[in-house]
Amino acid sequence: MANPRYDAKSGYHTFGKGNPHSFEVIWLDASDLEPGSEYEPGWYWAAGEQGYLFDGEPCGPFNSSTAAYKDARNF
């Protein structure tokens, strides 16, 4: 299986024309999560500028990076 961390929509994106803020689409698997975490493995998006902490909690999980990307763009 291909490494899902590098799927088509993984990485940083802008929310859209006229909105300078960005978000990151990320893959979290079991090794990324603390025991007892409220998150499940899958694709997430989180608002934030590259090189800084996220502005809030990640949204997800989604079945694909494209689904996470589309959800963020519709936010």
N, CA, C and O atoms as a MOPAC input file, in Angstrom:
PM7 MOZYME 1SCF
protein

 N      0.84000 1    -1.18800 1     0.00000 1
 C      0.00000 1     0.00000 1     0.00000 1
 C      0.87800 1     1.24200 1     0.00000 1
 O      1.88000 1     1.29900 1     0.71400 1
 N      0.51200 1     2.22000 1    -0.78400 1
 C      1.25600 1     3.47200 1    -0.84100 1
 C      1.14900 1     4.20600 1     0.49400 1
 O      0.17100 1     4.04800 1     1.22500 1
 N      2.14900 1     4.99700 1     0.79500 1
 C      2.13400 1     5.77300 1     2.03100 1
 C      1.07900 1     6.86700 1     1.92100 1
 O      1.21700 1     7.75800 1     1.08300 1
 N      0.02600 1     6.82700 1     2.74500 1
 C     -1.05200 1     7.80000 1     2.61900 1
 C     -0.64900 1     9.21300 1     3.01500 1
 O     -1.38300 1    10.15700 1     2.72400 1
 N      0.48400 1     9.38300 1     3.66100 1
 C      0.91100 1    10.72600 1     4.07100 1
 C      1.19000 1    11.64100 1     2.88300 1
 O      1.22500 1    12.86100 1     3.04600 1
 N      1.38400 1    11.09000 1     1.71600 1
 C      1.73900 1    11.88400 1     0.54500 1
 C      0.68800 1    11.77600 1    -0.54500 1
 O      1.02200 1    11.66900 1    -1.72500 1
 N     -0.56400 1    11.80300 1    -0.16200 1
 C     -1.67100 1    11.69700 1    -1.10500 1
 C     -1.84700 1    13.01700 1    -1.85600 1
 O     -1.18100 1    14.00700 1    -1.55300 1
 N     -2.74200 1    13.01900 1    -2.82900 1
 C     -2.93100 1    14.13700 1    -3.75300 1
 C     -3.14000 1    15.48900 1    -3.09300 1
 O     -2.62000 1    16.48900 1    -3.58900 1
 N     -3.87800 1    15.56000 1    -2.00000 1
 C     -4.20800 1    16.85300 1    -1.40200 1
 C     -3.51500 1    17.08400 1    -0.06100 1
 O     -3.87600 1    18.01500 1     0.65900 1
 N     -2.52500 1    16.25500 1     0.28800 1
 C     -1.81500 1    16.48800 1     1.54000 1
 C     -0.97400 1    17.75900 1     1.41900 1
 O     -0.50100 1    18.10200 1     0.33600 1
 N     -0.79700 1    18.44500 1     2.53600 1
 C      0.00400 1    19.65600 1     2.54400 1
 C     -0.81800 1    20.90300 1     2.82500 1
 O     -1.96500 1    20.82300 1     3.26500 1
 N     -0.20800 1    22.06800 1     2.56200 1
 C     -0.83900 1    23.35600 1     2.84200 1
 C     -1.60800 1    23.88100 1     1.64400 1
 O     -1.21200 1    23.69300 1     0.49400 1
 N     -2.73100 1    24.55100 1     1.94600 1
 C     -3.60100 1    25.14700 1     0.92800 1
 C     -4.20000 1    26.41700 1     1.50300 1
 O     -4.20700 1    26.59900 1     2.72000 1
 N     -4.70800 1    27.30500 1     0.64100 1
 C     -5.44500 1    28.47400 1     1.12500 1
 C     -6.93100 1    28.13700 1     1.11500 1
 O     -7.38600 1    27.26400 1     0.37600 1
 N     -7.67300 1    28.85400 1     1.95300 1
 C     -9.11500 1    28.61600 1     2.02500 1
 C     -9.83400 1    29.06600 1     0.76100 1
 O    -10.93200 1    28.58400 1     0.48100 1
 N     -9.26100 1    29.95200 1     0.01100 1
 C     -9.89900 1    30.37700 1    -1.23200 1
 C     -9.56800 1    31.81000 1    -1.57600 1
 O     -8.91200 1    32.52200 1    -0.81600 1
 N    -10.03200 1    32.20800 1    -2.72300 1
 C     -9.78300 1    33.54800 1    -3.23300 1
 C    -10.24900 1    34.59500 1    -2.22600 1
 O    -11.37800 1    34.53600 1    -1.73800 1
 N     -9.38800 1    35.53900 1    -1.92100 1
 C     -9.73700 1    36.60000 1    -0.99800 1
 C     -9.57700 1    36.24500 1     0.46800 1
 O     -9.74700 1    37.10800 1     1.32900 1
 N     -9.25200 1    34.99000 1     0.77400 1
 C     -9.04600 1    34.58000 1     2.15500 1
 C     -7.57900 1    34.17800 1     2.30400 1
 O     -7.17700 1    33.12800 1     1.80400 1
 N     -6.77900 1    34.99400 1     2.98200 1
 C     -5.33900 1    34.72900 1     3.05200 1
 C     -4.95300 1    33.59800 1     4.00400 1
 O     -3.79400 1    33.18600 1     4.02300 1
 N     -5.88900 1    33.09500 1     4.78500 1
 C     -5.56500 1    32.05400 1     5.75700 1
 C     -5.38800 1    30.70100 1     5.08400 1
 O     -5.94100 1    30.44300 1     4.01400 1
 N     -4.61200 1    29.84800 1     5.72800 1
 C     -4.33100 1    28.54900 1     5.12400 1
 C     -4.70300 1    27.41100 1     6.07400 1
 O     -4.98800 1    27.61300 1     7.25500 1
 N     -4.68700 1    26.21900 1     5.50700 1
 C     -4.95900 1    25.00400 1     6.27000 1
 C     -4.04700 1    23.91000 1     5.76100 1
 O     -3.52300 1    23.98000 1     4.64900 1
 N     -3.86800 1    22.90100 1     6.59100 1
 C     -3.05100 1    21.76200 1     6.20800 1
 C     -3.90600 1    20.50900 1     6.22300 1
 O     -4.69500 1    20.29700 1     7.14500 1
 N     -3.75000 1    19.68200 1     5.20500 1
 C     -4.39100 1    18.36400 1     5.14400 1
 C     -3.32300 1    17.35600 1     5.56400 1
 O     -2.25000 1    17.27300 1     4.96600 1
 N     -3.64500 1    16.59500 1     6.60800 1
 C     -2.66600 1    15.66900 1     7.18300 1
 C     -3.26200 1    14.27300 1     7.36100 1
 O     -4.47600 1    14.11300 1     7.49200 1
 N     -2.39700 1    13.27800 1     7.36200 1
 C     -2.76700 1    11.89800 1     7.65200 1
 C     -2.28400 1    11.58500 1     9.06500 1
 O     -1.11800 1    11.81100 1     9.38700 1
 N     -3.16400 1    11.07300 1     9.89600 1
 C     -2.79000 1    10.59500 1    11.22800 1
 C     -3.03100 1     9.10200 1    11.27200 1
 O     -4.13100 1     8.63400 1    10.97800 1
 N     -2.00000 1     8.35200 1    11.64200 1
 C     -2.21200 1     6.92000 1    11.82900 1
 C     -2.01200 1     6.58300 1    13.30200 1
 O     -1.68700 1     7.45900 1    14.10300 1
 N     -2.20000 1     5.34500 1    13.65100 1
 C     -2.17600 1     4.93100 1    15.05500 1
 C     -0.86700 1     5.32200 1    15.74200 1
 O     -0.87600 1     5.64300 1    16.93100 1
 N      0.24400 1     5.30300 1    15.02900 1
 C      1.53600 1     5.64400 1    15.64700 1
 C      1.65100 1     7.13700 1    15.95500 1
 O      2.50500 1     7.53600 1    16.74700 1
 N      0.80400 1     7.96800 1    15.33900 1
 C      0.81100 1     9.41000 1    15.59600 1
 C     -0.04200 1     9.79000 1    16.80100 1
 O      0.07300 1    10.90000 1    17.32100 1
 N     -0.89400 1     8.87400 1    17.24200 1
 C     -1.89300 1     9.18400 1    18.26200 1
 C     -1.47800 1     8.66600 1    19.63400 1
 O     -0.91100 1     7.58000 1    19.75400 1
 N     -1.76100 1     9.44200 1    20.64700 1
 C     -1.50600 1     9.02500 1    22.02700 1
 C     -2.49300 1     7.92200 1    22.40500 1
 O     -3.61900 1     7.91200 1    21.90600 1
 N     -2.10000 1     7.00800 1    23.26600 1
 C     -3.05900 1     6.00400 1    23.74000 1
 C     -4.26400 1     6.69300 1    24.38600 1
 O     -4.10300 1     7.61300 1    25.18800 1
 N     -5.45400 1     6.25000 1    24.03700 1
 C     -6.67000 1     6.84700 1    24.56500 1
 C     -7.08700 1     8.13200 1    23.87700 1
 O     -7.99500 1     8.81900 1    24.34400 1
 N     -6.43500 1     8.46500 1    22.77200 1
 C     -6.76000 1     9.69200 1    22.04000 1
 C     -8.19700 1     9.66000 1    21.53300 1
 O     -8.73200 1     8.59800 1    21.21500 1
 N     -8.80700 1    10.82300 1    21.46200 1
 C    -10.16900 1    10.92300 1    20.92600 1
 C    -10.17600 1    10.82900 1    19.39600 1
 O    -11.23900 1    10.66600 1    18.79600 1
 N     -9.00600 1    10.93100 1    18.76200 1
 C     -8.91400 1    10.87300 1    17.30800 1
 C     -8.71000 1     9.45000 1    16.82700 1
 O     -8.15800 1     8.60700 1    17.53400 1
 N     -9.16800 1     9.20100 1    15.60800 1
 C     -8.99000 1     7.91200 1    14.95300 1
 C     -8.05400 1     8.10500 1    13.76600 1
 O     -7.92700 1     9.22200 1    13.26500 1
 N     -7.40200 1     7.05300 1    13.31100 1
 C     -6.57400 1     7.18900 1    12.11900 1
 C     -7.40000 1     7.66600 1    10.92800 1
 O     -8.56100 1     7.28200 1    10.78400 1
 N     -6.81500 1     8.48900 1    10.08500 1
 C     -7.48700 1     8.99000 1     8.89200 1
 C     -6.95200 1    10.34900 1     8.47800 1
 O     -5.96400 1    10.84400 1     9.02000 1
 N     -7.63100 1    10.93800 1     7.50200 1
 C     -7.26700 1    12.25700 1     6.97800 1
 C     -7.96300 1    13.33900 1     7.77500 1
 O     -9.14000 1    13.20600 1     8.11300 1
 N     -7.24300 1    14.41300 1     8.07800 1
 C     -7.75900 1    15.55500 1     8.81400 1
 C     -7.30100 1    16.83300 1     8.12900 1
 O     -6.35200 1    16.83200 1     7.34500 1
 N     -7.99300 1    17.91900 1     8.44000 1
 C     -7.48800 1    19.23400 1     8.05300 1
 C     -7.49900 1    20.10000 1     9.30300 1
 O     -8.31900 1    19.91100 1    10.20100 1
 N     -6.57700 1    21.05200 1     9.34400 1
 C     -6.49700 1    21.97300 1    10.47200 1
 C     -6.03700 1    23.32800 1     9.95600 1
 O     -5.13000 1    23.41400 1     9.12900 1
 N     -6.67200 1    24.38600 1    10.45400 1
 C     -6.31100 1    25.74400 1    10.05900 1
 C     -4.99000 1    26.13200 1    10.70200 1
 O     -4.71000 1    25.75700 1    11.84100 1
 N     -4.19100 1    26.87700 1     9.97400 1
 C     -2.92500 1    27.36300 1    10.52200 1
 C     -1.93300 1    27.67500 1     9.43000 1
 O     -2.00000 1    27.13200 1     8.32700 1
 N     -1.02200 1    28.55100 1     9.75300 1
 C      0.01600 1    28.94900 1     8.81400 1
 C      1.18200 1    27.96800 1     8.89300 1
 O      1.46700 1    27.41700 1     9.95600 1
 N      1.84800 1    27.75500 1     7.77100 1
 C      2.96900 1    26.83200 1     7.71300 1
 C      4.05900 1    27.27700 1     8.69100 1
 O      4.42700 1    28.45100 1     8.73300 1
 N      4.56400 1    26.33000 1     9.47000 1
 C      5.61600 1    26.61200 1    10.43300 1
 C      5.11300 1    27.01200 1    11.80800 1
 O      5.91700 1    27.26200 1    12.70600 1
 N      3.80000 1    27.07700 1    11.99200 1
 C      3.20000 1    27.44200 1    13.27800 1
 C      2.26300 1    26.33700 1    13.74400 1
 O      1.87600 1    25.46800 1    12.96200 1
 N      1.90100 1    26.37700 1    15.02400 1
 C      0.92500 1    25.42700 1    15.53900 1
 C     -0.43600 1    25.67900 1    14.90100 1
 O     -0.71200 1    26.78900 1    14.44600 1
 N     -1.28300 1    24.65900 1    14.86500 1
 C     -2.63500 1    24.81400 1    14.32800 1
 C     -3.40900 1    25.83300 1    15.15300 1
 O     -3.16000 1    25.99100 1    16.34800 1
 N     -4.35100 1    26.52400 1    14.51000 1
 C     -5.18700 1    27.51200 1    15.18200 1
 C     -6.29500 1    26.86100 1    16.00600 1
 O     -6.93300 1    27.53100 1    16.81700 1
 N     -6.52700 1    25.58800 1    15.81200 1
 C     -7.58200 1    24.88700 1    16.54000 1
 C     -7.38700 1    23.39200 1    16.40400 1
 O     -6.32800 1    22.92300 1    15.98700 1
 N     -8.41600 1    22.65700 1    16.75800 1
 C     -8.37300 1    21.20600 1    16.67100 1
 C     -8.52800 1    20.74800 1    15.22300 1
 O     -9.22300 1    21.39800 1    14.44200 1
 N     -7.88900 1    19.63600 1    14.85800 1
 C     -8.06800 1    19.09400 1    13.51500 1
 C     -9.50400 1    18.61700 1    13.28800 1
 O    -10.15800 1    18.14900 1    14.22000 1
 N     -9.98600 1    18.73300 1    12.06800 1
 C    -11.32900 1    18.27900 1    11.68800 1
 C    -11.20100 1    16.98000 1    10.90500 1
 O    -10.39100 1    16.88900 1     9.98300 1
 N    -11.98200 1    15.99000 1    11.26000 1
 C    -11.93200 1    14.70700 1    10.57500 1
 C    -12.33800 1    13.60500 1    11.52500 1
 O    -12.89200 1    13.89300 1    12.58500 1
 N    -12.09000 1    12.38400 1    11.19500 1
 C    -11.31400 1    11.89300 1    10.06200 1
 C    -12.14400 1    11.79100 1     8.77800 1
 O    -13.36900 1    11.67700 1     8.81100 1
 N    -11.44400 1    11.83700 1     7.66600 1
 C    -12.04000 1    11.67300 1     6.34300 1
 C    -11.39800 1    10.46100 1     5.68000 1
 O    -10.29600 1    10.05300 1     6.04500 1
 N    -12.09400 1     9.89100 1     4.70600 1
 C    -11.59400 1     8.70000 1     4.01200 1
 C    -10.49000 1     9.00000 1     3.01600 1
 O     -9.74000 1     8.10100 1     2.63500 1
 N    -10.37700 1    10.26100 1     2.58300 1
 C     -9.35700 1    10.61700 1     1.59900 1
 C     -8.87800 1    12.03800 1     1.85300 1
 O     -9.55500 1    12.83100 1     2.50700 1
 N     -7.70500 1    12.34600 1     1.32700 1
 C     -7.19000 1    13.71200 1     1.44500 1
 C     -8.07200 1    14.67600 1     0.67000 1
 O     -8.22600 1    15.83200 1     1.06400 1
 N     -8.65000 1    14.21300 1    -0.42300 1
 C     -9.53100 1    15.06700 1    -1.22500 1
 C    -10.79100 1    15.43700 1    -0.44600 1
 O    -11.24600 1    16.57900 1    -0.51200 1
 N    -11.35400 1    14.48400 1     0.28700 1
 C    -12.54700 1    14.76600 1     1.09600 1
 C    -12.21700 1    15.77100 1     2.19700 1
 O    -13.01900 1    16.66400 1     2.47100 1
 N    -11.05500 1    15.64300 1     2.83200 1
 C    -10.63900 1    16.60000 1     3.86500 1
 C    -10.43300 1    17.98300 1     3.24400 1
 O    -10.85700 1    18.99000 1     3.81200 1
 N     -9.79100 1    18.03200 1     2.09200 1
 C     -9.55200 1    19.29100 1     1.37100 1
 C    -10.87100 1    19.98600 1     1.03100 1
 O    -11.02500 1    21.18500 1     1.26300 1
 N    -11.81200 1    19.23100 1     0.48300 1
 C    -13.10600 1    19.81700 1     0.10000 1
 C    -13.86100 1    20.33100 1     1.31300 1
 O    -14.48500 1    21.39000 1     1.24800 1
 N    -13.81500 1    19.59400 1     2.42300 1
 C    -14.48600 1    20.04100 1     3.62500 1
 C    -13.88500 1    21.35600 1     4.12700 1
 O    -14.61700 1    22.26200 1     4.52600 1
 N    -12.57100 1    21.46000 1     4.10800 1
 C    -11.90300 1    22.68900 1     4.54000 1
 C    -12.27400 1    23.86000 1     3.63600 1
 O    -12.54700 1    24.95700 1     4.12300 1
 N    -12.28500 1    23.63800 1     2.33900 1
 C    -12.61800 1    24.71600 1     1.39900 1
 C    -14.06900 1    25.16800 1     1.54300 1
 O    -14.38900 1    26.31100 1     1.21300 1
 N    -14.95100 1    24.29700 1     2.02700 1
 C    -16.35600 1    24.64300 1     2.25000 1
 C    -16.59200 1    25.23400 1     3.63700 1
 O    -17.72000 1    25.60200 1     3.96500 1
 N    -15.54800 1    25.32800 1     4.45200 1
 C    -15.67100 1    25.82300 1     5.82000 1
 C    -16.01100 1    27.29800 1     5.83500 1
 O    -16.15300 1    27.88800 1     6.90600 1

